[in-house]
């Protein structure tokens, strides 16, 4: 259900998911209801086929499928939102959640930490602290005759 004022979901400066790739499902939200005439389908499920998306480069798609493998079912990412009473607010919440999940999954991994050895000063401080603990424990002992 593309809308004219929303060309797509902007994930980052270089990535926008077209509105046509997003599909929606609506259902009754859980929780206390009210009278039957007043109930509304305010719970929203946003589905996005990450595996078949045209918005991603092959490199981005591989990284996304690898990072989100536990959340995907047949390459489709499903986001449910039911925290608001209004369907429109739940739709906006689901869109924001999808954008943040995709942006986080596409973030490059942190560089590997270079292993370093403890400095001479840190070794000396560590040994001095150990000796101080030893001395404290020695003073706590019962004096030997």
C-alpha positions in Angstrom: 0.0 0.0 0.0 2.4 2.7 -1.2 1.6 6.2 -0.3 2.6 9.3 -2.3 4.3 11.1 0.5 6.4 8.1 1.5 8.6 7.0 -1.4 10.3 4.3 0.8 11.8 3.5 4.1 15.1 5.4 4.6 17.5 3.2 6.4 20.7 5.2 5.9 22.0 7.9 3.6 22.7 5.3 0.9 19.9 2.9 1.5 16.1 3.3 1.0 13.8 0.3 1.0 11.0 0.9 -1.6 7.5 1.0 -0.2 6.5 -1.7 -2.7 8.8 -4.2 -1.0 7.0 -3.7 2.4 3.8 -5.7 3.0 1.5 -5.3 6.0 -0.8 -7.6 8.0 -3.2 -6.3 10.6 -4.8 -8.0 13.5 -6.4 -7.4 16.9 -4.0 -6.3 19.5 -3.9 -8.2 22.8 -4.9 -6.7 26.1 -8.2 -5.6 27.6 -10.7 -4.9 24.9 -13.9 -2.9 25.5 -17.1 -3.6 23.7 -17.0 -5.6 20.5 -18.2 -2.7 18.3 -15.2 -0.6 19.4 -12.4 -3.1 18.7 -10.0 -2.3 15.9 -7.2 -4.1 14.1 -4.4 -2.0 15.6 -1.7 -4.6 15.8 0.6 -4.4 12.8 3.0 -6.9 11.2 5.5 -5.5 8.7 7.0 -8.1 6.4 10.1 -7.4 4.2 11.7 -10.0 1.9 15.3 -9.3 2.6 16.5 -12.1 0.4 14.7 -10.8 -2.7 15.1 -7.1 -2.1 16.3 -4.9 -4.9 17.4 -2.2 -2.5 20.5 -4.1 -1.4 23.7 -4.8 -3.1 24.9 -8.4 -3.1 27.4 -7.6 -0.4 24.8 -6.0 1.8 22.4 -8.8 1.2 25.0 -11.4 2.2 25.9 -9.5 5.4 22.2 -8.9 6.3 21.2 -12.5 5.7 24.1 -13.7 7.8 23.6 -11.3 10.7 19.8 -11.7 10.8 19.7 -15.4 10.1 17.9 -16.1 13.5 15.1 -13.6 12.7 14.4 -14.5 9.1 11.9 -17.1 8.0 12.5 -18.0 4.3 14.4 -14.7 3.9 11.5 -12.6 5.2 11.9 -10.3 8.2 8.8 -9.8 10.2 8.3 -7.0 12.7 5.3 -6.8 14.9 4.1 -3.7 16.7 1.2 -3.4 19.1 2.4 -1.0 21.7 0.1 1.9 20.6 -3.7 2.0 20.5 -3.7 3.5 17.0 -2.8 1.5 13.9 -1.0 4.4 12.3 1.3 4.8 15.3 2.0 1.1 15.3 2.8 1.3 11.5 5.3 4.1 12.2 6.8 2.1 15.1 7.2 -1.0 12.9 8.9 1.1 10.1 11.3 2.7 12.6 12.1 -0.7 14.1 12.8 -2.2 10.7 15.1 0.7 9.7 17.1 0.4 13.0 17.4 -3.4 12.7 18.6 -3.3 9.1 21.0 -0.4 9.8 22.5 -2.3 12.7 22.8 -5.5 10.7 24.6 -3.6 7.8 27.0 -1.8 10.1 30.6 -3.1 9.4 32.1 -5.2 12.1 34.4 -3.6 14.6 38.1 -4.0 13.8 40.0 -6.8 15.6 41.7 -5.8 18.7 45.5 -5.8 18.5 47.0 -7.9 21.3 49.4 -6.0 23.5 51.6 -7.0 26.4 51.2 -5.4 29.8 53.6 -2.5 30.4 56.5 -2.7 32.9 54.7 -0.1 35.1 51.4 -2.1 35.1 53.3 -5.3 36.0 55.1 -3.5 38.9 51.8 -2.0 40.2 50.1 -5.4 40.1 52.9 -7.1 42.0 53.0 -4.2 44.5 49.3 -4.6 45.1 49.7 -8.4 45.6 52.5 -7.8 48.1 50.3 -5.3 50.0 47.5 -7.9 50.3 50.1 -10.4 51.5 51.3 -8.0 54.1 47.8 -7.3 55.3 47.0 -11.0 55.6 50.3 -11.6 57.5 49.4 -8.9 60.0 46.0 -10.5 60.6 47.6 -13.8 61.6 47.9 -14.9 65.2 51.5 -14.1 66.3 53.7 -17.2 66.5 55.7 -17.8 69.7 
